[in-house]
Amino acid sequence: MNYIKVHEKWRKYWQENKTNKYSATASSPTETRAPARPPYYCLEMFSYPSGASLHMGHYFNYAPSDTHARFKRMCGYNVFQPMGFDAFGLPAENHALKTNTHPRDNTIKNMQVMRKQLENLGGMYDWDYTMTTCFPDYYKWTQWLFLQLFKSGLAYQKEAPVNWCDKCKTVLANEQVIGDQCERCDTVVERRNMKQWFLKITDYADKLLEGIDGLDWPNKTKTMQKNWIGKSVGAYIDFDDLRVFTTRPDTILGATFIAVAGDYPPSDNKEMLGQFTGKYVTNPATGKKIPVWTANYVLDSYGTGAVMGVPAYDDRDAAFAKKYKLPIVNAPFTDKVFGKPTTTYRLRDWSIGRQRYWGTPIPIIYCPEHGTVPVPESDLPVELPYIKDFKPKGASPLASVPEFVNCKCPICGKPSKREVDTMDTFVCSSWYFLRYPYATRTDVPFEKTAPIVNKYIGGAEHACMHLLYTRFITNFLYDKGLIKHREMLPSLVHQGMILAPDGRKMSKSKGNTITPDKYVDEFGSDILRLYMLFGFNYTDGGPWDEATLKSTMRFIERVEFAVARATKGVTRPATEDLLHAEATAIKSVRRDLENFSFNTAVARCMELLNAINAQKDISRTAVKTLVLLLAPMVPHIAEEFWEQLGEAPSIFDQSFPVENEKYLTAANIEIAVQVNSKIVTRITVPADADQKAVEKQALALPAVRVTLEAPMRTSPTKHKVVYVKNRLINFIASK
Ligand code: ANZ
């Protein structure tokens, strides 16, 4: 088979016949769904067009997910699987800076390449519903969302110490600082005070926490979100003028020192560092004076930045007390209430202002008389001008564009100035899944009936940023009565990571990357798809292995051979054995494609092919079943096989096979025959055969008689028999 030609042929067919069309163009996609077909919204995290093309990680997200989506379609669902681009933000802008292009031109170019790749992949996308966050028809609604938050008091400005990356010339969110370095360029981040826009995600801390348990998400991600929110119930207690936060006010009798945050370099090692401040305060429970120390284990930004040290009950306090020879008092617990009950959270408000060009302009106007005024919704979008000098310079580059900055106050018409900061990209992606079904509409961002995403698939690295922001936004929109569910992404799957053949992470600097294009150019995408499905446990990932890729290719060649036999040679109805193999394969593949257990699904198809080949004359119906099972995995090749079998395209309008219950239990089964508990041979007997019949059949075998008689030289009748139905028969010689 000429793989490349086959791929081109079927992509053309799908395009011409609108096979991937989600629904007829209409005012609301949810209304036009054929009533008999339940909706299924399958969504993969969209990608940043920040590099020139999609890499293996993207393919590993998109190809297997597409298999799941195609499977659901064949199961009778009206599947919506859209694809778009998260095109604003630092990654795209940095790539433009690096390649000395304009972010808009560069992003558009990259998106064209990526779209071509996504098409070649065979993704079942309806491109009429695509979206690009950097185009005004999308960011108009991101600005609208900002205004809703602003009106609800959830978008506000404050002077705040921010993480400043001097190389990227921008503020970074806490999540974008790893250790003390910028996530993107590894520059050591400085703290600076600046007036910033924030979203009040902390108002939703409790709701976000409560919602977690009801989510069908990987446990690790749920735990990470819980820890990120970090709710602690405790008390503030004043030691004279020094306030501490503690979750264990009952241990106060044992508090022998106070530790406050100090100026220590952040370090990974566990070594305790501290210094006596020269100051003493009174323990309100004991009336005793206790010393105040600085300590590197106390965090500046948590609680009050001060801890009461209780070495008798707290391990870190104990280690500190031992090192600096501070008293350790085994005091009893007290139930007398000291201090003021309080709840603290680790979660901080979401800093969304960026002093960068390539982002959604914040729709705010500063009027000398009316102060901070939101842009009226009817004036949206506030368009991002195309400017030549977009390089970061500390203040937003938009500040030096008078046509952008100068405007009129929407209330009084007096000369005013626009906000020049742009929004963090995570704002764009915090709500995009609501927009997709309405991507063809310009009058609304989405409607109240916006469908939930039935399956959301993407990388685990988004656990605490993107996936928490989306939950905040949907909880907010739900409270405003704008959507019908608090959680719009109730079921989540993380793909694992494909590593280099050497088991390390693929990276350009290590020179160990493997690019998908090489394989797509050589065989088309289906072999690569099938290898991704077969060669890895989807949620674990693992190292790239060329040998497995080759064996997946040989498997397709063997299927091709079976298809050819089924069309040309003598075909026969399936035997009972084959019917059984077929039924079990269907049952397993259905379960596996539902649960993202793709590798076992492929293995089942391989077993079915073996069963097909075990029958002397080929069974056409069994071959058809095999091709239908493989269709979601190798969509182009399956269409071709389907046509070769004399069937009408598209195979994706066929129903996925359903197993015939009757054949699930085998007609005949193989059992082990043992003599003195050692396997001598295997025999095929009717399922559920009784002991007498099996005994007779086994004893008729020379191999059994000889083994049984040889050591004893006695008659074969002198033995005990152990029979385990459907498993084994064991002859134990008695003396
Ligand atoms: C006394 C004590 C005794 C504590 C004891 C714990 C056990 P979570 O649960 O994570 O909220 N703590 C308070 N502020 C801190 C800060 N800025 N940096 C480092 N540690 C801080 O932890 C709250 C506990 O962590 C608090 O309760 C405090 O130690 C410490 F047997 O107070 B505890």
Residues whose N, C-alpha, C, O or C-beta is under 5 A from the ligand:
A	BS01	ANZ	S232 F245 T246 T247 R248 T251 Y297 V298 L299 D300 Y302 G303 G305 A306 V307 M308 V310 Y313 D314
